[in-house]
Amino acid sequence: MSGQMVVDSPSQLRNIKDFLILYNALTESCFNKCVTNMNYRTLTQIERACVHRCADKFTNANKRFMNEFTKLTPEMIRRRNEDAMEQAQKYEALLQESAPSPTT
Amino acid sequence: MDPQKAQQLAAELEVEMMADMYNRMTNSCHKKCVSSNYSQGTLEKGELVCIDRCVAKYLDIHEQIGKKLTQMSQTDEEMMGKMAQQPGIPQTSLQAP
């Protein structure tokens, strides 16, 4: 797989890394849920079908997670910035009140 | 970024991901195969056989899912390409590179 990867920029590197971590998490999750029969070395038909369904479900869920996340996170960050600016303005007002006025 | 550095980064990434997969696999197979009875330190025959099979199955699943994901990425890319040709549709890429 590494022969196909072309890393052009740091953000693309992060994207690729996220994708690969997702791949590993998906494998682990579907293995845990689907593999029940330790009597054979190869995957049974039932397990194979389960893994396919599991992979589909996982990726669909992930797409939905990302959609909601990208929808809600900018709003959260905007609110956080507003709160921070409010705090900063309050402190500045306090400082101006308590600072001694210049005398000539 | 020059291609040599890119290739080096890709190789490092692959090693890291292999290590991650190995850790997850040992975790999963330990839970499935090794009893937490700890009445003895050596592995029983059943546990040995289970571990062999567990590793084989895990790697098989890893391979299958890899194929499936590349297939899905390709179909997604084709879809994105088709959508890009239609005017007025916003471009957001939320899937795998």
N, CA and C atoms of all chains as a GROMACS GRO file, in nm:
protein
  603
    1MET      N    1   0.084  -0.121   0.000
    1MET     CA    2   0.000   0.000   0.000
    1MET      C    3   0.087   0.125   0.000
    2SER      N    4   0.207   0.119   0.061
    2SER     CA    5   0.287   0.241   0.070
    2SER      C    6   0.337   0.280  -0.067
    3GLY      N    7   0.344   0.186  -0.162
    3GLY     CA    8   0.391   0.221  -0.295
    3GLY      C    9   0.296   0.316  -0.365
    4GLN      N   10   0.168   0.318  -0.320
    4GLN     CA   11   0.073   0.404  -0.389
    4GLN      C   12   0.060   0.539  -0.324
    5MET      N   13   0.114   0.554  -0.204
    5MET     CA   14   0.088   0.678  -0.132
    5MET      C   15   0.184   0.786  -0.177
    6VAL      N   16   0.129   0.904  -0.203
    6VAL     CA   17   0.215   1.018  -0.234
    6VAL      C   18   0.186   1.125  -0.131
    7VAL      N   19   0.288   1.161  -0.053
    7VAL     CA   20   0.265   1.258   0.054
    7VAL      C   21   0.312   1.393   0.006
    8ASP      N   22   0.218   1.484  -0.016
    8ASP     CA   23   0.254   1.613  -0.073
    8ASP      C   24   0.262   1.724   0.029
    9SER      N   25   0.186   1.713   0.135
    9SER     CA   26   0.182   1.823   0.230
    9SER      C   27   0.150   1.766   0.368
   10PRO      N   28   0.176   1.846   0.475
   10PRO     CA   29   0.147   1.797   0.610
   10PRO      C   30   0.000   1.761   0.631
   11SER      N   31  -0.090   1.842   0.572
   11SER     CA   32  -0.231   1.813   0.597
   11SER      C   33  -0.273   1.686   0.525
   12GLN      N   34  -0.213   1.661   0.408
   12GLN     CA   35  -0.245   1.537   0.338
   12GLN      C   36  -0.191   1.418   0.416
   13LEU      N   37  -0.071   1.439   0.478
   13LEU     CA   38  -0.015   1.333   0.561
   13LEU      C   39  -0.111   1.298   0.674
   14ARG      N   40  -0.167   1.402   0.736
   14ARG     CA   41  -0.262   1.380   0.846
   14ARG      C   42  -0.385   1.307   0.797
   15ASN      N   43  -0.434   1.346   0.680
   15ASN     CA   44  -0.550   1.278   0.622
   15ASN      C   45  -0.522   1.130   0.601
   16ILE      N   46  -0.407   1.102   0.541
   16ILE     CA   47  -0.371   0.962   0.514
   16ILE      C   48  -0.359   0.886   0.645
   17LYS      N   49  -0.296   0.949   0.744
   17LYS     CA   50  -0.279   0.883   0.873
   17LYS      C   51  -0.415   0.854   0.937
   18ASP      N   52  -0.505   0.954   0.931
   18ASP     CA   53  -0.639   0.933   0.986
   18ASP      C   54  -0.708   0.815   0.918
   19PHE      N   55  -0.696   0.813   0.786
   19PHE     CA   56  -0.759   0.704   0.710
   19PHE      C   57  -0.703   0.569   0.753
   20LEU      N   58  -0.572   0.561   0.769
   20LEU     CA   59  -0.510   0.433   0.806
   20LEU      C   60  -0.549   0.391   0.947
   21ILE      N   61  -0.558   0.490   1.039
   21ILE     CA   62  -0.600   0.456   1.174
   21ILE      C   63  -0.744   0.405   1.172
   22LEU      N   64  -0.828   0.471   1.090
   22LEU     CA   65  -0.966   0.426   1.074
   22LEU      C   66  -0.969   0.282   1.024
   23TYR      N   67  -0.885   0.252   0.927
   23TYR     CA   68  -0.875   0.118   0.870
   23TYR      C   69  -0.843   0.016   0.979
   24ASN      N   70  -0.743   0.048   1.064
   24ASN     CA   71  -0.708  -0.043   1.172
   24ASN      C   72  -0.820  -0.058   1.273
   25ALA      N   73  -0.884   0.054   1.307
   25ALA     CA   74  -0.994   0.046   1.404
   25ALA      C   75  -1.109  -0.037   1.349
   26LEU      N   76  -1.135  -0.019   1.220
   26LEU     CA   77  -1.241  -0.095   1.154
   26LEU      C   78  -1.211  -0.244   1.159
   27THR      N   79  -1.087  -0.279   1.126
   27THR     CA   80  -1.048  -0.421   1.130
   27THR      C   81  -1.067  -0.478   1.269
   28GLU      N   82  -1.021  -0.404   1.370
   28GLU     CA   83  -1.031  -0.453   1.507
   28GLU      C   84  -1.177  -0.472   1.547
   29SER      N   85  -1.257  -0.368   1.521
   29SER     CA   86  -1.397  -0.371   1.561
   29SER      C   87  -1.471  -0.487   1.495
   30CYS      N   88  -1.453  -0.501   1.364
   30CYS     CA   89  -1.525  -0.607   1.292
   30CYS      C   90  -1.472  -0.744   1.330
   31PHE      N   91  -1.345  -0.755   1.359
   31PHE     CA   92  -1.293  -0.883   1.406
   31PHE      C   93  -1.359  -0.921   1.538
   32ASN      N   94  -1.361  -0.826   1.632
   32ASN     CA   95  -1.418  -0.855   1.764
   32ASN      C   96  -1.564  -0.898   1.755
   33LYS      N   97  -1.640  -0.828   1.666
   33LYS     CA   98  -1.783  -0.856   1.661
   33LYS      C   99  -1.816  -0.980   1.581
   34CYS      N  100  -1.741  -1.005   1.474
   34CYS     CA  101  -1.783  -1.107   1.377
   34CYS      C  102  -1.719  -1.245   1.397
   35VAL      N  103  -1.596  -1.248   1.446
   35VAL     CA  104  -1.528  -1.378   1.453
   35VAL      C  105  -1.565  -1.446   1.582
   36THR      N  106  -1.641  -1.555   1.568
   36THR     CA  107  -1.687  -1.628   1.686
   36THR      C  108  -1.640  -1.773   1.684
   37ASN      N  109  -1.603  -1.822   1.566
   37ASN     CA  110  -1.575  -1.964   1.549
   37ASN      C  111  -1.424  -1.987   1.541
   38MET      N  112  -1.365  -2.025   1.651
   38MET     CA  113  -1.221  -2.047   1.652
   38MET      C  114  -1.185  -2.192   1.622
   39ASN      N  115  -1.274  -2.262   1.554
   39ASN     CA  116  -1.246  -2.402   1.520
   39ASN      C  117  -1.171  -2.416   1.389
   40TYR      N  118  -1.167  -2.307   1.311
   40TYR     CA  119  -1.103  -2.314   1.181
   40TYR      C  120  -1.001  -2.204   1.167
   41ARG      N  121  -0.906  -2.227   1.077
   41ARG     CA  122  -0.801  -2.130   1.051
   41ARG      C  123  -0.848  -2.022   0.953
   42THR      N  124  -0.940  -2.062   0.864
   42THR     CA  125  -0.991  -1.967   0.766
   42THR      C  126  -1.124  -1.911   0.814
   43LEU      N  127  -1.164  -1.799   0.753
   43LEU     CA  128  -1.292  -1.739   0.789
   43LEU      C  129  -1.407  -1.821   0.732
   44THR      N  130  -1.511  -1.842   0.814
   44THR     CA  131  -1.629  -1.912   0.763
   44THR      C  132  -1.711  -1.815   0.678
   45GLN      N  133  -1.805  -1.873   0.601
   45GLN     CA  134  -1.889  -1.790   0.514
   45GLN      C  135  -1.966  -1.688   0.595
   46ILE      N  136  -2.019  -1.733   0.710
   46ILE     CA  137  -2.096  -1.643   0.796
   46ILE      C  138  -2.010  -1.527   0.841
   47GLU      N  139  -1.887  -1.558   0.885
   47GLU     CA  140  -1.796  -1.454   0.934
   47GLU      C  141  -1.761  -1.357   0.822
   48ARG      N  142  -1.738  -1.411   0.703
   48ARG     CA  143  -1.702  -1.329   0.588
   48ARG      C  144  -1.814  -1.228   0.556
   49ALA      N  145  -1.937  -1.282   0.552
   49ALA     CA  146  -2.051  -1.195   0.523
   49ALA      C  147  -2.066  -1.090   0.632
   50CYS      N  148  -2.047  -1.133   0.757
   50CYS     CA  149  -2.058  -1.040   0.870
   50CYS      C  150  -1.956  -0.928   0.856
   51VAL      N  151  -1.833  -0.962   0.817
   51VAL     CA  152  -1.727  -0.861   0.804
   51VAL      C  153  -1.763  -0.759   0.697
   52HIS      N  154  -1.821  -0.806   0.585
   52HIS     CA  155  -1.859  -0.712   0.479
   52HIS      C  156  -1.965  -0.615   0.528
   53ARG      N  157  -2.067  -0.669   0.596
   53ARG     CA  158  -2.173  -0.582   0.647
   53ARG      C  159  -2.118  -0.487   0.751
   54CYS      N  160  -2.030  -0.541   0.837
   54CYS     CA  161  -1.970  -0.459   0.942
   54CYS      C  162  -1.892  -0.343   0.882
   55ALA      N  163  -1.813  -0.370   0.777
   55ALA     CA  164  -1.734  -0.265   0.715
   55ALA      C  165  -1.824  -0.157   0.656
   56ASP      N  166  -1.932  -0.200   0.588
   56ASP     CA  167  -2.026  -0.102   0.532
   56ASP      C  168  -2.084  -0.014   0.640
   57LYS      N  169  -2.134  -0.078   0.746
   57LYS     CA  170  -2.198  -0.004   0.853
   57LYS      C  171  -2.100   0.096   0.916
   58PHE      N  172  -1.978   0.047   0.940
   58PHE     CA  173  -1.877   0.131   1.005
   58PHE      C  174  -1.848   0.255   0.921
   59THR      N  175  -1.828   0.235   0.789
   59THR     CA  176  -1.794   0.350   0.705
   59THR      C  177  -1.913   0.445   0.692
   60ASN      N  178  -2.035   0.392   0.683
   60ASN     CA  179  -2.152   0.480   0.680
   60ASN      C  180  -2.162   0.562   0.807
   61ALA      N  181  -2.142   0.494   0.920
   61ALA     CA  182  -2.148   0.564   1.048
   61ALA      C  183  -2.040   0.671   1.053
   62ASN      N  184  -1.921   0.640   1.006
   62ASN     CA  185  -1.812   0.736   1.008
   62ASN      C  186  -1.843   0.858   0.923
   63LYS      N  187  -1.902   0.836   0.806
   63LYS     CA  188  -1.941   0.950   0.721
   63LYS      C  189  -2.038   1.040   0.796
   64ARG      N  190  -2.134   0.979   0.864
   64ARG     CA  191  -2.234   1.056   0.938
   64ARG      C  192  -2.168   1.132   1.053
   65PHE      N  193  -2.077   1.066   1.124
   65PHE     CA  194  -2.003   1.133   1.232
   65PHE      C  195  -1.934   1.257   1.178
   66MET      N  196  -1.864   1.241   1.065
   66MET     CA  197  -1.789   1.352   1.009
   66MET      C  198  -1.881   1.466   0.968
   67ASN      N  199  -1.995   1.430   0.907
   67ASN     CA  200  -2.091   1.533   0.866
   67ASN      C  201  -2.135   1.618   0.984
   68GLU      N  202  -2.181   1.549   1.090
   68GLU     CA  203  -2.230   1.621   1.207
   68GLU      C  204  -2.118   1.702   1.270
   69PHE      N  205  -1.999   1.642   1.279
   69PHE     CA  206  -1.885   1.709   1.340
   69PHE      C  207  -1.851   1.838   1.266
   70THR      N  208  -1.842   1.830   1.133
   70THR     CA  209  -1.807   1.950   1.057
   70THR      C  210  -1.918   2.053   1.062
   71LYS      N  211  -2.043   2.007   1.086
   71LYS     CA  212  -2.152   2.102   1.101
   71LYS      C  213  -2.144   2.175   1.234
   72LEU      N  214  -2.121   2.100   1.342
   72LEU     CA  215  -2.135   2.157   1.476
   72LEU      C  216  -2.008   2.222   1.530
   73THR      N  217  -1.890   2.175   1.486
   73THR     CA  218  -1.766   2.227   1.545
   73THR      C  219  -1.741   2.375   1.516
   74PRO      N  220  -1.761   2.425   1.392
   74PRO     CA  221  -1.737   2.568   1.369
   74PRO      C  222  -1.822   2.655   1.460
   75GLU      N  223  -1.947   2.613   1.482
   75GLU     CA  224  -2.037   2.687   1.572
   75GLU      C  225  -1.980   2.691   1.712
   76MET      N  226  -1.931   2.576   1.760
   76MET     CA  227  -1.874   2.567   1.895
   76MET      C  228  -1.752   2.657   1.908
   77ILE      N  229  -1.666   2.656   1.805
   77ILE     CA  230  -1.545   2.737   1.808
   77ILE      C  231  -1.581   2.884   1.805
   78ARG      N  232  -1.682   2.920   1.725
   78ARG     CA  233  -1.725   3.060   1.717
   78ARG      C  234  -1.772   3.106   1.855
   79ARG      N  235  -1.854   3.025   1.924
   79ARG     CA  236  -1.903   3.062   2.057
   79ARG      C  237  -1.788   3.077   2.155
   80ARG      N  238  -1.691   2.983   2.145
   80ARG     CA  239  -1.577   2.989   2.237
   80ARG      C  240  -1.497   3.117   2.216
   81ASN      N  241  -1.476   3.154   2.088
   81ASN     CA  242  -1.403   3.278   2.058
   81ASN      C  243  -1.478   3.399   2.109
   82GLU      N  244  -1.609   3.401   2.093
   82GLU     CA  245  -1.689   3.513   2.143
   82GLU      C  246  -1.674   3.527   2.293
   83ASP      N  247  -1.684   3.412   2.364
   83ASP     CA  248  -1.667   3.416   2.510
   83ASP      C  249  -1.531   3.470   2.548
   84ALA      N  250  -1.427   3.422   2.477
   84ALA     CA  251  -1.290   3.466   2.507
   84ALA      C  252  -1.276   3.616   2.485
   85MET      N  253  -1.336   3.666   2.373
   85MET     CA  254  -1.326   3.810   2.346
   85MET      C  255  -1.398   3.890   2.452
   86GLU      N  256  -1.515   3.839   2.495
   86GLU     CA  257  -1.589   3.906   2.601
   86GLU      C  258  -1.505   3.919   2.726
   87GLN      N  259  -1.444   3.806   2.768
   87GLN     CA  260  -1.356   3.805   2.885
   87GLN      C  261  -1.244   3.907   2.870
   88ALA      N  262  -1.180   3.905   2.752
   88ALA     CA  263  -1.067   3.995   2.730
   88ALA      C  264  -1.111   4.140   2.742
   89GLN      N  265  -1.230   4.172   2.686
   89GLN     CA  266  -1.279   4.309   2.694
   89GLN      C  267  -1.307   4.349   2.838
   90LYS      N  268  -1.364   4.255   2.915
   90LYS     CA  269  -1.391   4.285   3.056
   90LYS      C  270  -1.263   4.317   3.131
   91TYR      N  271  -1.159   4.234   3.109
   91TYR     CA  272  -1.031   4.256   3.177
   91TYR      C  273  -0.971   4.390   3.138
   92GLU      N  274  -0.983   4.422   3.008
   92GLU     CA  275  -0.927   4.548   2.961
   92GLU      C  276  -0.997   4.665   3.028
   93ALA      N  277  -1.131   4.656   3.039
   93ALA     CA  278  -1.207   4.762   3.106
   93ALA      C  279  -1.164   4.776   3.252
   94LEU      N  280  -1.146   4.662   3.320
   94LEU     CA  281  -1.101   4.664   3.459
   94LEU      C  282  -0.966   4.732   3.472
   95LEU      N  283  -0.875   4.694   3.381
   95LEU     CA  284  -0.741   4.750   3.385
   95LEU      C  285  -0.746   4.901   3.367
   96GLN      N  286  -0.830   4.946   3.274
   96GLN     CA  287  -0.836   5.090   3.247
   96GLN      C  288  -0.892   5.165   3.367
   97GLU      N  289  -0.988   5.103   3.436
   97GLU     CA  290  -1.044   5.170   3.555
   97GLU      C  291  -0.941   5.183   3.665
   98SER      N  292  -0.866   5.071   3.689
   98SER     CA  293  -0.774   5.070   3.802
   98SER      C  294  -0.642   5.140   3.773
   99ALA      N  295  -0.612   5.162   3.644
   99ALA     CA  296  -0.484   5.226   3.611
   99ALA      C  297  -0.488   5.372   3.656
  100PRO      N  298  -0.376   5.426   3.714
  100PRO     CA  299  -0.376   5.566   3.760
  100PRO      C  300  -0.379   5.661   3.640
  101SER      N  301  -0.462   5.766   3.645
  101SER     CA  302  -0.472   5.859   3.533
  101SER      C  303  -0.344   5.945   3.530
  102PRO      N  304  -0.294   5.969   3.412
  102PRO     CA  305  -0.167   6.046   3.402
  102PRO      C  306  -0.188   6.192   3.446
  103THR      N  307  -0.099   6.240   3.528
  103THR     CA  308  -0.110   6.377   3.575
  103THR      C  309  -0.002   6.459   3.506
  104THR      N  310  -0.038   6.581   3.471
  104THR     CA  311   0.058   6.669   3.403
  104THR      C  312   0.126   6.765   3.502
  105MET      N  313   0.740   1.921  -0.149
  105MET     CA  314   0.809   1.814  -0.076
  105MET      C  315   0.875   1.721  -0.177
  106ASP      N  316   1.005   1.698  -0.161
  106ASP     CA  317   1.071   1.619  -0.265
  106ASP      C  318   1.030   1.471  -0.251
  107PRO      N  319   1.035   1.400  -0.363
  107PRO     CA  320   0.981   1.264  -0.365
  107PRO      C  321   1.051   1.169  -0.268
  108GLN      N  322   1.181   1.192  -0.243
  108GLN     CA  323   1.251   1.099  -0.154
  108GLN      C  324   1.198   1.113  -0.011
  109LYS      N  325   1.180   1.241   0.028
  109LYS     CA  326   1.127   1.266   0.162
  109LYS      C  327   0.986   1.210   0.173
  110ALA      N  328   0.908   1.227   0.065
  110ALA     CA  329   0.770   1.177   0.064
  110ALA      C  330   0.769   1.026   0.080
  111GLN      N  331   0.858   0.959   0.007
  111GLN     CA  332   0.864   0.814   0.015
  111GLN      C  333   0.905   0.769   0.155
  112GLN      N  334   0.999   0.844   0.215
  112GLN     CA  335   1.045   0.808   0.348
  112GLN      C  336   0.931   0.822   0.448
  113LEU      N  337   0.855   0.933   0.435
  113LEU     CA  338   0.741   0.954   0.522
  113LEU      C  339   0.639   0.842   0.507
  114ALA      N  340   0.614   0.804   0.383
  114ALA     CA  341   0.517   0.698   0.357
  114ALA      C  342   0.562   0.568   0.422
  115ALA      N  343   0.692   0.538   0.412
  115ALA     CA  344   0.743   0.415   0.472
  115ALA      C  345   0.731   0.419   0.624
  116GLU      N  346   0.764   0.534   0.684
  116GLU     CA  347   0.751   0.548   0.830
  116GLU      C  348   0.607   0.529   0.873
  117LEU      N  349   0.518   0.589   0.794
  117LEU     CA  350   0.375   0.578   0.826
  117LEU      C  351   0.331   0.432   0.822
  118GLU      N  352   0.378   0.360   0.720
  118GLU     CA  353   0.339   0.220   0.708
  118GLU      C  354   0.388   0.139   0.828
  119VAL      N  355   0.511   0.165   0.870
  119VAL     CA  356   0.565   0.092   0.986
  119VAL      C  357   0.480   0.121   1.110
  120GLU      N  358   0.446   0.250   1.126
  120GLU     CA  359   0.366   0.288   1.242
  120GLU      C  360   0.231   0.217   1.239
  121MET      N  361   0.171   0.212   1.122
  121MET     CA  362   0.039   0.150   1.111
  121MET      C  363   0.045  -0.001   1.131
  122MET      N  364   0.153  -0.062   1.085
  122MET     CA  365   0.172  -0.205   1.109
  122MET      C  366   0.182  -0.231   1.259
  123ALA      N  367   0.257  -0.147   1.328
  123ALA     CA  368   0.272  -0.163   1.473
  123ALA      C  369   0.138  -0.148   1.542
  124ASP      N  370   0.060  -0.048   1.497
  124ASP     CA  371  -0.073  -0.027   1.554
  124ASP      C  372  -0.161  -0.149   1.533
  125MET      N  373  -0.159  -0.203   1.412
  125MET     CA  374  -0.238  -0.322   1.381
  125MET      C  375  -0.193  -0.439   1.467
  126TYR      N  376  -0.064  -0.454   1.484
  126TYR     CA  377  -0.012  -0.563   1.565
  126TYR      C  378  -0.063  -0.553   1.708
  127ASN      N  379  -0.059  -0.431   1.764
  127ASN     CA  380  -0.106  -0.413   1.901
  127ASN      C  381  -0.253  -0.447   1.914
  128ARG      N  382  -0.333  -0.399   1.819
  128ARG     CA  383  -0.476  -0.428   1.825
  128ARG      C  384  -0.502  -0.577   1.812
  129MET      N  385  -0.427  -0.641   1.723
  129MET     CA  386  -0.446  -0.783   1.700
  129MET      C  387  -0.413  -0.862   1.826
  130THR      N  388  -0.301  -0.832   1.888
  130THR     CA  389  -0.264  -0.906   2.008
  130THR      C  390  -0.367  -0.884   2.118
  131ASN      N  391  -0.418  -0.762   2.128
  131ASN     CA  392  -0.523  -0.733   2.224
  131ASN      C  393  -0.646  -0.821   2.202
  132SER      N  394  -0.694  -0.817   2.078
  132SER     CA  395  -0.816  -0.892   2.045
  132SER      C  396  -0.797  -1.041   2.065
  133CYS      N  397  -0.684  -1.092   2.015
  133CYS     CA  398  -0.663  -1.237   2.024
  133CYS      C  399  -0.639  -1.281   2.168
  134HIS      N  400  -0.578  -1.195   2.246
  134HIS     CA  401  -0.559  -1.228   2.386
  134HIS      C  402  -0.694  -1.242   2.455
  135LYS      N  403  -0.783  -1.148   2.426
  135LYS     CA  404  -0.916  -1.155   2.488
  135LYS      C  405  -0.990  -1.279   2.443
  136LYS      N  406  -0.975  -1.314   2.314
  136LYS     CA  407  -1.052  -1.428   2.262
  136LYS      C  408  -0.995  -1.562   2.304
  137CYS      N  409  -0.863  -1.571   2.314
  137CYS     CA  410  -0.802  -1.703   2.324
  137CYS      C  411  -0.742  -1.739   2.459
  138VAL      N  412  -0.686  -1.638   2.526
  138VAL     CA  413  -0.610  -1.671   2.647
  138VAL      C  414  -0.701  -1.654   2.768
  139SER      N  415  -0.713  -1.761   2.846
  139SER     CA  416  -0.802  -1.752   2.962
  139SER      C  417  -0.737  -1.665   3.068
  140SER      N  418  -0.820  -1.589   3.139
  140SER     CA  419  -0.765  -1.504   3.244
  140SER      C  420  -0.768  -1.575   3.378
  141ASN      N  421  -0.766  -1.707   3.368
  141ASN     CA  422  -0.767  -1.788   3.489
  141ASN      C  423  -0.631  -1.783   3.560
  142TYR      N  424  -0.526  -1.781   3.479
  142TYR     CA  425  -0.388  -1.772   3.528
  142TYR      C  426  -0.356  -1.880   3.632
  143SER      N  427  -0.411  -2.001   3.612
  143SER     CA  428  -0.376  -2.110   3.703
  143SER      C  429  -0.237  -2.164   3.672
  144GLN      N  430  -0.190  -2.138   3.551
  144GLN     CA  431  -0.055  -2.178   3.514
  144GLN      C  432   0.004  -2.076   3.417
  145GLY      N  433   0.138  -2.074   3.411
  145GLY     CA  434   0.205  -1.976   3.327
  145GLY      C  435   0.216  -2.017   3.182
  146THR      N  436   0.222  -2.147   3.154
  146THR     CA  437   0.238  -2.193   3.016
  146THR      C  438   0.103  -2.195   2.946
  147LEU      N  439   0.108  -2.182   2.814
  147LEU     CA  440  -0.015  -2.184   2.735
  147LEU      C  441  -0.059  -2.328   2.714
  148GLU      N  442  -0.191  -2.349   2.727
  148GLU     CA  443  -0.246  -2.482   2.698
  148GLU      C  444  -0.252  -2.501   2.547
  149LYS      N  445  -0.271  -2.629   2.508
  149LYS     CA  446  -0.273  -2.659   2.365
  149LYS      C  447  -0.384  -2.584   2.294
  150GLY      N  448  -0.502  -2.582   2.361
  150GLY     CA  449  -0.616  -2.512   2.302
  150GLY      C  450  -0.585  -2.366   2.277
  151GLU      N  451  -0.518  -2.304   2.374
  151GLU     CA  452  -0.483  -2.163   2.361
  151GLU      C  453  -0.384  -2.142   2.246
  152LEU      N  454  -0.288  -2.232   2.234
  152LEU     CA  455  -0.189  -2.219   2.126
  152LEU      C  456  -0.257  -2.223   1.990
  153VAL      N  457  -0.344  -2.326   1.974
  153VAL     CA  458  -0.413  -2.343   1.846
  153VAL      C  459  -0.502  -2.223   1.818
  154CYS      N  460  -0.570  -2.177   1.924
  154CYS     CA  461  -0.659  -2.063   1.907
  154CYS      C  462  -0.581  -1.941   1.862
  155ILE      N  463  -0.465  -1.919   1.922
  155ILE     CA  464  -0.385  -1.802   1.885
  155ILE      C  465  -0.343  -1.809   1.739
  156ASP      N  466  -0.298  -1.927   1.694
  156ASP     CA  467  -0.262  -1.942   1.552
  156ASP      C  468  -0.378  -1.902   1.462
  157ARG      N  469  -0.493  -1.960   1.493
  157ARG     CA  470  -0.609  -1.936   1.407
  157ARG      C  471  -0.653  -1.791   1.416
  158CYS      N  472  -0.644  -1.735   1.536
  158CYS     CA  473  -0.685  -1.597   1.556
  158CYS      C  474  -0.603  -1.503   1.469
  159VAL      N  475  -0.471  -1.523   1.470
  159VAL     CA  476  -0.384  -1.436   1.390
  159VAL      C  477  -0.416  -1.451   1.242
  160ALA      N  478  -0.436  -1.578   1.199
  160ALA     CA  479  -0.468  -1.600   1.058
  160ALA      C  480  -0.597  -1.528   1.020
  161LYS      N  481  -0.698  -1.540   1.102
  161LYS     CA  482  -0.826  -1.475   1.072
  161LYS      C  483  -0.813  -1.324   1.072
  162TYR      N  484  -0.740  -1.271   1.169
  162TYR     CA  485  -0.727  -1.126   1.179
  162TYR      C  486  -0.661  -1.070   1.053
  163LEU      N  487  -0.554  -1.134   1.011
  163LEU     CA  488  -0.484  -1.086   0.892
  163LEU      C  489  -0.572  -1.101   0.768
  164ASP      N  490  -0.650  -1.208   0.763
  164ASP     CA  491  -0.742  -1.227   0.650
  164ASP      C  492  -0.842  -1.113   0.645
  165ILE      N  493  -0.899  -1.079   0.761
  165ILE     CA  494  -0.995  -0.970   0.768
  165ILE      C  495  -0.929  -0.839   0.728
  166HIS      N  496  -0.807  -0.818   0.776
  166HIS     CA  497  -0.733  -0.695   0.746
  166HIS      C  498  -0.719  -0.680   0.595
  167GLU      N  499  -0.686  -0.792   0.529
  167GLU     CA  500  -0.668  -0.788   0.384
  167GLU      C  501  -0.800  -0.760   0.313
  168GLN      N  502  -0.906  -0.829   0.355
  168GLN     CA  503  -1.037  -0.812   0.291
  168GLN      C  504  -1.085  -0.669   0.302
  169ILE      N  505  -1.072  -0.614   0.423
  169ILE     CA  506  -1.119  -0.478   0.445
  169ILE      C  507  -1.036  -0.380   0.365
  170GLY      N  508  -0.905  -0.407   0.353
  170GLY     CA  509  -0.820  -0.320   0.272
  170GLY      C  510  -0.870  -0.314   0.130
  171LYS      N  511  -0.901  -0.431   0.074
  171LYS     CA  512  -0.951  -0.434  -0.064
  171LYS      C  513  -1.083  -0.358  -0.073
  172LYS      N  514  -1.170  -0.381   0.026
  172LYS     CA  515  -1.302  -0.318   0.024
  172LYS      C  516  -1.288  -0.166   0.031
  173LEU      N  517  -1.199  -0.118   0.117
  173LEU     CA  518  -1.184   0.027   0.134
  173LEU      C  519  -1.127   0.092   0.008
  174THR      N  520  -1.029   0.028  -0.056
  174THR     CA  521  -0.976   0.086  -0.179
  174THR      C  522  -1.084   0.088  -0.285
  175GLN      N  523  -1.166  -0.017  -0.289
  175GLN     CA  524  -1.276  -0.020  -0.385
  175GLN      C  525  -1.374   0.095  -0.359
  176MET      N  526  -1.408   0.115  -0.230
  176MET     CA  527  -1.501   0.222  -0.194
  176MET      C  528  -1.443   0.358  -0.227
  177SER      N  529  -1.312   0.376  -0.201
  177SER     CA  530  -1.248   0.504  -0.231
  177SER      C  531  -1.256   0.532  -0.379
  178GLN      N  532  -1.235   0.426  -0.459
  178GLN     CA  533  -1.238   0.447  -0.605
  178GLN      C  534  -1.376   0.489  -0.651
  179THR      N  535  -1.480   0.421  -0.601
  179THR     CA  536  -1.616   0.457  -0.642
  179THR      C  537  -1.650   0.597  -0.593
  180ASP      N  538  -1.603   0.633  -0.472
  180ASP     CA  539  -1.627   0.768  -0.421
  180ASP      C  540  -1.560   0.870  -0.509
  181GLU      N  541  -1.434   0.841  -0.550
  181GLU     CA  542  -1.362   0.935  -0.635
  181GLU      C  543  -1.433   0.953  -0.768
  182GLU      N  544  -1.482   0.842  -0.824
  182GLU     CA  545  -1.554   0.853  -0.951
  182GLU      C  546  -1.677   0.940  -0.935
  183MET      N  547  -1.749   0.917  -0.824
  183MET     CA  548  -1.869   0.996  -0.799
  183MET      C  549  -1.835   1.142  -0.786
  184MET      N  550  -1.726   1.172  -0.711
  184MET     CA  551  -1.686   1.310  -0.692
  184MET      C  552  -1.648   1.372  -0.825
  185GLY      N  553  -1.582   1.293  -0.908
  185GLY     CA  554  -1.544   1.343  -1.039
  185GLY      C  555  -1.666   1.379  -1.122
  186LYS      N  556  -1.766   1.292  -1.117
  186LYS     CA  557  -1.889   1.318  -1.193
  186LYS      C  558  -1.959   1.442  -1.140
  187MET      N  559  -1.962   1.454  -1.006
  187MET     CA  560  -2.030   1.569  -0.946
  187MET      C  561  -1.955   1.697  -0.979
  188ALA      N  562  -1.821   1.689  -0.985
  188ALA     CA  563  -1.741   1.808  -1.012
  188ALA      C  564  -1.770   1.861  -1.151
  189GLN      N  565  -1.810   1.769  -1.242
  189GLN     CA  566  -1.838   1.814  -1.378
  189GLN      C  567  -1.970   1.888  -1.385
  190GLN      N  568  -2.057   1.868  -1.287
  190GLN     CA  569  -2.184   1.940  -1.288
  190GLN      C  570  -2.165   2.077  -1.226
  191PRO      N  571  -2.214   2.183  -1.289
  191PRO     CA  572  -2.190   2.318  -1.235
  191PRO      C  573  -2.274   2.342  -1.111
  192GLY      N  574  -2.222   2.427  -1.022
  192GLY     CA  575  -2.302   2.474  -0.909
  192GLY      C  576  -2.308   2.380  -0.791
  193ILE      N  577  -2.230   2.272  -0.795
  193ILE     CA  578  -2.232   2.181  -0.681
  193ILE      C  579  -2.108   2.209  -0.597
  194PRO      N  580  -2.127   2.236  -0.464
  194PRO     CA  581  -2.010   2.267  -0.380
  194PRO      C  582  -1.920   2.146  -0.363
  195GLN      N  583  -1.790   2.173  -0.352
  195GLN     CA  584  -1.693   2.065  -0.340
  195GLN      C  585  -1.653   2.047  -0.195
  196THR      N  586  -1.700   1.940  -0.133
  196THR     CA  587  -1.647   1.906   0.000
  196THR      C  588  -1.600   1.762  -0.004
  197SER      N  589  -1.480   1.740   0.046
  197SER     CA  590  -1.427   1.604   0.042
  197SER      C  591  -1.416   1.552   0.184
  198LEU      N  592  -1.505   1.462   0.219
  198LEU     CA  593  -1.504   1.412   0.356
  198LEU      C  594  -1.461   1.268   0.363
  199GLN      N  595  -1.424   1.212   0.247
  199GLN     CA  596  -1.387   1.072   0.254
  199GLN      C  597  -1.238   1.054   0.239
  200ALA      N  598  -1.198   0.927   0.234
  200ALA     CA  599  -1.056   0.891   0.238
  200ALA      C  600  -0.983   0.950   0.120
  201PRO      N  601  -0.858   0.985   0.135
  201PRO     CA  602  -0.781   1.040   0.023
  201PRO      C  603  -0.757   0.937  -0.084
   0.00000   0.00000   0.00000
